Amino acid sequence: MHELSFATQILERIEEEARSFPASRVTRVRLSAGEMLSIENASLAFCLEAISAGSVMDGAKIEIIETPLELECARCGRSHIASALEPRCPRCGESGSVVAGADLIIEEIEFNEPDGEA
């Protein structure tokens, strides 16, 4: 289950970011997970919830959006959505390089405001 290692890295990065907002708690996290990573979104959310207990992210809503695999053809330059089953360019049949869908990105971290501040 590689989702646990991803969850650990995400939590570490969020805790690092949270140091800039003392006394705040994370209420929502939005992630973008590339299709190429083969992450099971439910498993990643479960792992994040489990390891964040007692942390600044405890109880935060976790949103995970899957980013499709997008390739750019080496021959004709066409960008296209691909899959592991059909990675070749639909126009010329050449293989391509990854443009999107291979990253795990923390898109947004939402913090609550500390009591007494507006």
BELHU-V853454 format. One record per residue. PSI is psi in whole degrees, 0 to 359 (999 if undefined). NEAR is the number of other ideal C-beta (glycine too) atoms within 12 Angstrom. D_FIRST is the distance of its C-alpha to the first C-alpha in whole Angstrom. Layout:
psi = <PSI:PSI>
near = <NEAR:NEAR>
d_first = <D_FIRST:D_FIRST>
//
This chain:
psi = <94:351:327:319:322:316:319:316:320:312:317:317:320:319:322:315:323:339:338:349:70:144:3:158:150:127:336:142:131:125:152:118:119:139:327:337:345:45:134:110:317:321:319:315:317:313:316:315:319:314:347:358:126:359:180:344:4:123:2:146:134:121:130:123:129:130:125:156:121:131:153:126:134:333:304:352:3:133:139:154:129:176:166:330:332:76:350:155:131:342:310:352:2:155:167:184:152:129:321:161:13:9:157:115:134:104:320:140:124:128:149:162:140:151:138:356:147:999>
near = <16:17:29:21:19:32:35:21:22:38:34:21:23:36:27:18:21:29:15:13:21:12:15:23:27:32:23:21:39:22:36:26:37:26:28:24:29:21:34:20:26:16:23:35:29:21:28:40:26:21:27:28:15:13:24:29:36:22:18:33:22:37:22:34:23:25:25:23:29:25:33:24:24:19:16:18:16:21:22:29:23:30:17:16:8:15:25:21:24:18:16:15:16:20:18:29:21:26:23:25:32:23:22:31:25:33:19:21:31:23:24:20:14:13:9:6:11:5>
d_first = <0:4:5:6:8:10:11:12:14:15:17:18:20:21:23:24:26:27:29:31:32:33:33:31:28:25:26:24:21:21:18:19:15:16:16:15:12:11:9:9:12:12:8:9:13:12:10:13:15:14:14:17:19:23:22:24:21:22:22:22:22:19:19:17:19:18:20:21:21:25:27:30:32:33:37:38:36:35:31:30:26:25:22:20:22:25:25:29:31:33:36:37:34:33:29:29:27:24:26:23:20:18:17:16:19:20:23:24:25:27:29:31:35:36:38:42:41:42>
//
